[in-house]
Amino acid sequence: MTQIQRALRRFYLVMFVVLCLLLVQFWPYIEAPEPSVLLFTALSSLAYAAIFLSPVMLTGWVLEMLVRPRGEAIPRWKLALVYGPVCLLGLIVVLLVFIDLQLFKLYEYHINAFVWNLVTTPGGLAALGASQETISTVVALVAVAALVLAVLLLVLHRAAAKPPSEPGRSAPRMAASLAALLFLTLLVTEGVYAFSAYTGKESYLQAASVLPFHLNTSASSLLGRLGVAPAEKSNTLKLAAGKVSYPLQPITATARDKYPNIIWLTAESFRWDLFSAEITPNLWAFAKTSLSFKRHYSGGNRTRMGMFSMFYGLHAPYWYAFQKQRVRPVLIDLLIDKGYLFSLRTSQSFTYPELDDTVFADMPAGTLMQALNEGEPWRRDEQNIDNILAELAGADGTRPRFMFMFFEATHAPYTFPESAVIRPDYLHEVNYAKLDLLTNVDAIHQRYINAAHFVDAQVGRILDALQASKQLANTVVLFTGDHGEEFMENGHWGHGHGNYFPEEQIRVPLLLHLPGYPAQSFEHVTSHLQIPKTLMDYLGVSTPAQAYTLAGDLFQSEDFLVLGNYNFMGIKNGDSKLVFPFTGSEFFRYDVYDGQDKRLRRDQRQAGIDASSTALKRVIAESRRFVQ
């Protein structure tokens, strides 16, 4: 055995231990603490640590074979040729598992298609709002980790210079035995997983789901031939997949002599309890002259689903087919047909979330689509409002206008000028890489409140201009949030956490000024999905709503609310929520949450599932109405 081989084997052992220690930190998220489940998780962790390490080992073996020294002296270039790629690949593997661990701690999902979309879509990474200090800290930590691995390899190489006093084949045999044992462990654990997926053993499936990059092995055909009885319910459910058929019939509308202007204002992560006389005085005053919906909910806890629900009035699963096939909402088609001029502004981007593929896909010539994404978010918001005010001042009134604005200041890390500070005890620098949520969450929340106060001031500028120019009498004004935001009320920060729809993440304010409608405050539960029919009715549409939406108007309460994110749907039926996956990328199971958004134990869930069974059947049917 060469010196390089001895050093590499010791390096692999250290890396294996490090990976195992990282995987152990996922274990607290296991729901079923039965000994057999814990044993399954422990064995799976050992097997997956070996899988993650295998590319590093294979690379080292190939390079060592290519440059194996023929004499005692080993040129430095050969050492660099072997150790450099091994060290780099080892660093990448450890970083991927570490990043996945931090992601899972925050949001309870792993690096997946959504994360890949976030990284590769223009505007995706910018949407994270990481500060320069955060980026510098991350770069420094990566550099330190690379240095530690390089020093470790150097130390191990020097320690391996002296061969064992009793050379023999014991070390290779031990390594081979260990590899065989780990391979057998992998076969057993993946066999248990495949059997559990086929027979519906949720405790093992859930335990496996907490580990990153799981193989999700299937053996349905083999188990079926062996006569094993499958689970009573399907282990996959894919909704709203297929060719879009929308609307189901042509949209007809009674012509109006004059169409109102429409100003549609949406604020990122703007939850309902920001609406108050102290935090949002302009909106609070505006509510006294508008329609105010006090118990309003988004159609999801992420921007895509929130925006999709408010413009289309459809459930979250439809987003995938509509985005792929670039289908606009009928509301926008109606406005185009009526000759509206469009000016669309965002302080983030139209590519992430993909509004240019959905809500505003293939807009007519002359449409302004202005995305400001450089500089601090609050400055972008302010500049966008400056531009809106200039447009309002220069409008000649010959054609109705649709003006859209998406505020970004209330997205983490929540930015604002000092003039907007109403909570001075805020955290002055949000460094994601060093953030201690348990210690800092209250101060972070104060940042959020200050940012909301700033957004309110910008909305106030628009309202003041409309009042001064007497345009409000012929302008529909809508203000809401795409979704809410949580500040550890239920153990999480932010929004979009796996199979989880707490009130803080889904409840938002809704103010709607409809010229001709008297001011009124509504206490019944409403949803973003009810916005399209409300506006379509107001614009004179006579086509039955069932042809283009899954909800009624805002003036009536729905039987239940439907929520969604990238992989899961939720049905809010009274105080409880029934949650299940709809893309087929997650193992199928029902989760039930009580009125305090606490997940019920598996042995307590059946009553909640039964209570929502009728709603569930209706949602599944509705999620297939507009696809073929």
N, C-alpha and C positions, 0 to 999 in steps of 0.2 A: 504494500500500500504506500502510495506516495505521500509526501508532506501535504500537498494540496488536497488529496482525498481525505486525509485525517482532519485537516482544518475545516473542510466543507461539511463533513459529517457532524462535527461538533457545532458548527454554525446552524445546520438544519435542526439539531436537537434544541438549541436555544430558541430558534424561530417557532418550532412546534409548541414549545411551552408558552411563548408569548401569545400565539394564536389561541391556544386553549384558554389562557387567562382572559382574553378578550371575549371569547364565546361564553364563558361562565357568566359574564356580566349581562347576558341576555336572559338568563334563567329566571330572574325575579318576575318576568312577564308571563311565566307559565301559570295557567289558571288552575289546573288539576294537580294537587300535590301528592297524588298517590305514588307509592314507592316504584311501581312498575313504570309509570310515566317519567319519573325523575331518572330512573336507570336508563330508559330509552333516550332521554335527552343527553345524559352524560356520555353514553356510547356514541350517539350521533355527533356530539361535539368533537370527540376524539377522531372520528372518521372524517368529519368535515375539515378539521384542522389539517389532517393529512392531505385531503384533496386540495385545499388552498395552497399547501406547500409544494405539491407535486410539480407545478411548472418551474418553480425555483430549482428543485432537485434535478429535474430533467435537463434544464439549461446548464446547470453546473456539471452534470455528467458528460454532456456532449462537448462542452468547451474543454473540460479536463482531458477527455480523450484526444481532442485535436491538438492540444499543446503539451501533452504528457512529456515531461523532461526525460532525456536519455542519459543525463549525467547527474551529478550531485548538485551542481549549481543551477538555480532557476532564474532565468533572466527576468528583470522587473516587468518587461512588456508582456511576458507570458502571464505573470501574476495579475497584471491589470486586465488582460484580456479575459481571464476567468473570473476574477473576483469582482470586477466592475459590473458586468451584466447581472451576476448573481446578487450583488448588493442592491442594485437598482430594482430588480424584479422583486426581491424580498421587501424592499421599502414600499413598492406599489401594493403588494399583497396586504401588508400590515395596515397601510393607510386606507385601503378599501374597506377592510373589516372595521377599522376604527371609525371611519366616516359613517359607515352603515350603522354602527352602534350609536353614535351621536344622533343620527337621523331617527333611529328607532326610539330612542329615549324621548325625543321631542314630539314625534308624530305617529309612532307605532306603525310605520311601514318601512320596508327596506328600499335599497337602491333598486329601482324597477323602471318600467317603461315611462312612467311619469317623470322620474328623475332624469332619465336620458333625454326626454323631451325638453325638460327644463334647461339642460346643459346645451343642447344642440339647436334649440329654437332661438332666433334673434330676439333679444329682449328678455330672455328667460333668466339668465344669471343676474341681469340688472334688477329684475323684480325682487330679488332677495334683499336688496337694500343694505348690503354689507358696507360698513364704513371703511375708510382707508386704514384706520388703526386695526380693524379686524383682518383685513387682507395682509397687512404687514406682520401681524402676529402669526397668522397661518403660515406665511412664507418662512418666518423664523422657526416655527415648530417643525416644519418639514425639513428645513436645513439642519436643525439639531438632530432629528431622527436619522437623517442620512449620515451625518457625522458619527453618530453613535454606532450605527451598523458598520461603517467603514473601519472605525477603531476596533470594534469587536472582531471583525475578520482579520485585521492585522495582528491583534493579540493572539487569536486562535492559530494563525499561521506560524507565529514565532513559537507558540507552545507546542506545535506539532513538528517542530524541527527535529526533536529527538524522538526516534522511533521507540516503541514499547520495548522494555528489557527482555520480554519473552515473546518474540513475534510468533504469530500463529494465525489461524483462521477463525478464532473465536469472535472477533469484532464483526467481520463480514457475515458470519452465520447469525449473530445476534441481530444485525440490521435486517437481514433477510427474514428472520423469524418475526421481528416487529412489523415489517411491511406486510407479511402474510396475515398477521393477527389483525392489523388495521383494515386490510382488505376484507377479511371475514366479518369484521365488525360492521363495515359498510354494507355488505350483502345482507346481514341480519337486520340492521336498522332500516334499510330501504325496503326490505321485505315486509317488515312490520308496518311501515308507512303505506305501502301499496295495499296491504290487506286492510288497513284502517280506512283508507280512502274508499275502498270497494264496499266495505261493510258499515261505514259510517261511524267509526270509533273516533268521536270528536276530540276526546282528551289527548290522544296521540297526535292527531292532525294539528291541533292548536299548539301543542308543544313544538312540533316540527316547524310551524309557521314563524316562531320567534327566532329561529336560526337563519342567518343570511344566506342568500344564494342557494336555497334548497333545491334539490333535483326534482322533487315532486314525482317520484317514480310511480308508474302505473303498471298494473298486471291484470287488468280487467278480463282480457281474453283468456288468460291462463286460469285465473280463479273461476271464471265461468265454466270452463271445460272441466275443472275439478269438482264442480257442483257446489261451490260456496255460494250461499245466498247473499245477494247484494243488499244494500241499504234500501229501505222502503222509499225514501225520497231521492231524487236525482242528486248527484254530487256536483253537478254544474247547472248553471242557469244563465243563458245569454239572452238579453233582452234588446229589443229595438235594432236588431241587426238585419240588414237587407237593403233592397233598393227603396229609396224614399218615395212615398206617394203622398204629397202634401202640397196644397190643401186637397181635401177629398172632393171638392167641387169648386167651381169658379167663385171668386169673391165679388159680390154685387153690393152696391151702396147707393143710397139716395144722394143726389148731387146737392151741395150746399152753395149758396151764393158767395160765401167767403169762408175760407178755411183758416183756422187759427194757427198762429206760430206755435211751435212746440220746443220747449227747452227741457232737456232730459239730463238731470244732474245725478251722478252716481259717485259715491265716495267709497274708497277702498276700506274694507274691514270696519265699517261704521255701525256699531251695534246700538240697540234701542235705547240703552240707558244714558247715552250721550245727549239725548234730546231732553234738554232742561233749560230753565231760564238762565242759569248761571253759565253753562258750558256752551250752549247754542242759542243765544238770545235772539238772533235774527230769525232762525227757523222757528223758535218758540213764538215769536210775534206773528210770523207768517201763518202759523197754524190757525190763528184766530180768524183768518180770512180764507181758509182753504179746507179741504177734506183731510182730516188727520186720522190715520189708522193706528190705534194704540197697541194692538197685538198682532203685529205684522211679521211675517217670516219670509226669509229667502227660500229659494228652491234647492239650496245646497250650502255647503260650508267651504266652497272654493269659488274663485272668481269665475271660472268657466261656467260652472253650473248655476251660479247666481245670475250671471248675465244672460245665460241661455233661457233660464226660467222666466225672467222678466220680459224678454222680447218675444219669445215663442209661446209661452204658456204650456210647455211640454215637460215631461219628466227627464231627468238627467241622462238615462241611457241613450236617448235620441241624439245627444251631442255628437257621438262618434260618427254615425252615418251621415248626419247633416254636415259635419265639418269635412268629412272625406268627399262628399258629393257637392259641397259648396252651395247649400240651399239657404237662401235668405228667409227671414220671417215674413209672413204675409202682411204684417203691419207695415214693414218698410216698403214692400211692394205696393201697398195701397198708397202710401205717401208719394212714391215715385209716380204712380199713375195720376195722382192729383196735382202733379206739377211742383212739388216741394223742392226748394233749394236745400242742400245738405252741407252743413259744416260740422265736422266731427273732430273733437280734440281729446287728447289724453296726455297725461303726464307720465305715462309709462310707455306702452307701445300698442300697436294694433296686431302685432304678430304673436305676442304673448301676454294674455291669452289670445287665441287665434280669432280675434274679431273680424279680421280681414277674410277669413274663410267661412264665417258663420253670419253673424248679425249684419255686417257691412260687406258682404262678399259681392264682388262685381258691381260696385256702385256706378251710377251713370256718370258720363263725362261732366266735368265741372264740379264734382264733389270735392270739397276740401277735407282731407284726412291728415291732420297735423298731430304728430307725436313728438313731444318734447321729452327727451330722456337723458339729458346731460345737466349736471349741476344738482344742487339739493332739491329734493322733491317739492318742498314748499315754494321754492322760487319758480319751479316749472308751473305749479298750480297758479301762482300769481300772474305769471306771464300769459298763461292760457286765458285767464279771466280778463286781463288787459285786452287780449285779442278779441274776445267775445264782446266786450263793451264797445270796442272800435267798430265791430261789425254791426252791432245794434244801432249805433249812432249813424252809420252810413246806409242803413237799409232803406230802400225806397218804397217798400210795401207792395210792389207789383206782384210778387209771388210769395206764398207762405214759406216759412223757413222751419227746418228741423235742425236744432242745435244740440249736440251731445257733448258732454264733458265728463271725464273720469278723473277724479281727484286722487292723488297719490300720497299726500302728506300723512294720512292716517295708516299707511302701510309701515310695518316695522322697518327701520328703527324709530319711526314717528318723528317727523321733523317739523320745525316751526321757527319763526323769528322770535326774538326776545319780546317784541311788542305783543305777542299772542300768549305770553305766559300768565296763566291764572293759578297754576299749581307750581310754586317755586321749588318745591322739594323733589324735583325730577332728577333722574339719572342723566348726567351730562354727557357721558360717552357710552354708547352701547357697543361693546366689543364682544361679538358672538363667541370668539375663541376662548375668552376668559370669563364668560358670564356665569354668575351664580344666581340662578333663578330664585331659589328659596330666599336668598338674602335681598335680591334687587327687584323682585317682581312689583312691589308697591311703587317704587320709584320709576320703573318702566311704565307702569300704568299711568302715572302722572304725565309722562311724556305724551302718551296717547291722548289724554284729555286736552293737553295744550294744543296738540296737532288738530284735534277736532274743533277746538275754539277758533283756530286759524281758518280751517275750512269754512266754518260758519260765517266768518267775516267776509270770505270771498263770495259766498252765496249771497250775503247781504249786499255786496256791491252790485250784483246782478239785479236783485229785487229793487234796490233803490233806483237803478237806471230805468227799469221797466215802469216804476211808479212815476218817475219824473217825466218820462216821454209818453205817458199814458198808453203804453203798449200792453200793460197787464190785462186790460179788459178783453184783449183778443189773443192772449198767450196762455197755452197750457204749460204749467210748470210742474215738474215732477222731481222730487228729491228722495233718494233712498240710499241704502248701502248694498254692495254686492253680496255681503255676508257679514257676520259678526266677528268677534275676537275674544279669545279667552285669556285670562291672566291668572292661571293656576287655581281657579275656583273648583275645578274638578281634576286637578293634577297635570294640566297641560298649559302651554303658552302658544298663542297664535290661533291657527284654524286648520281644518282639513286633516284631522287625525284619524286615519284608518276607518274602522267601523264604529263611528262615534259621532253623534250629532247633538252636543249639549246646547242648551238654550243660548248660552253666551256666544256660540259660533253661528247660530242660524237666525236669531231674532234681530230685526233691524227696524228703524223708523221708516214710515212712508208718509210723505206729504204730497198731495195732489191738488193743484189749483185748476179747476175746470171752469172757464168763463160761463156764467149763467147758472152755476150751481151755488147755492148758499153754503156758507161755512158750516161744517159739522164735524163732530168727533165721534168715531166709531170704536166700540169696545169689543166687537166680535173678532174672532180669529180670521186673519186673511193671509194670503200668500202672493209672492211674486207671480205665480202662474195665473193669477186673476187680473193682472194688469192689461194684457193684450185685449181680452174681450171688453173690458171697461172702455178702453180707448177706441176700439173698433166700433162699439155701439155709439160712442160720442161722435164719431166721424160719419155716422149714418149707414154702417154696414148692416145688411139684412140677411146675409148668409148665416145659416145656423152655426152656432159656435162649435158644435161637435165636428165640423168640417175642418177646423184649424187649431183647436185648443183642447186641453183636457180639464179645463176649469171654467167656472162661471165668472161673474163680475165681482168687483170688490164690495158690492153692497149686500152681499149675502155670505154666510159662512159656509165653508166646505165641510163635508162630513169628516174628513181627515186631511192631514197635510202629507205631501210626498217630498222627500228630501233626497239629495244625492251628492256623491263626489265621484272620484275616478273609477272606483271599483265597487262601491257599496251604495245601496238604497236604504232609506229609512222611511217608515210610516209612523207619523205622530198621530196616535189615536187617543184622544183625551190627554192624560198626563204621561202615558207610557209611549215608548218608541220601540218598534220592531225593526231590526236591521238585518240585511242579508246581502251577499255579493251578487252582482249581475253580469259581470264580464266573463266569467269562467276562469279567470286567472287566480282566484282564491278558492280554497276548499269551501264547499257549501255548508253553511250552518246558519241558524237563526240566533241572534243575540237580542235580549230584551233589556231595556233600561227603564227604571222607575221614574217617578215624578221629580226626583232629585238628580236624575241623570247618572244613577249608580247601576252598573251592570249586575243583573240578577245572576245568581248561581245557576248552573246547568239544571239542577233539580227543582228550580223555582220558575223556570221559563215557560213551561207548557201552557199555563193559564194565560199568559200574555200572548203567546202564539195563537191560541184558540180564539182569544178575544179579537184578534186582528185578521182572522182567516178570511172573512168576507172581503175586507179591504184589500188583502193581499191578492186574492183572485182578481179583483177589479183592476188593481195596479198592473198586474201581469198582462191582463187583456188590453188595457190602455196602452201599454208599452209596445204593443204590436199593431196598433191601429194605423199608424202612418208609414209602415214599411211593408214590403211584399217579399 
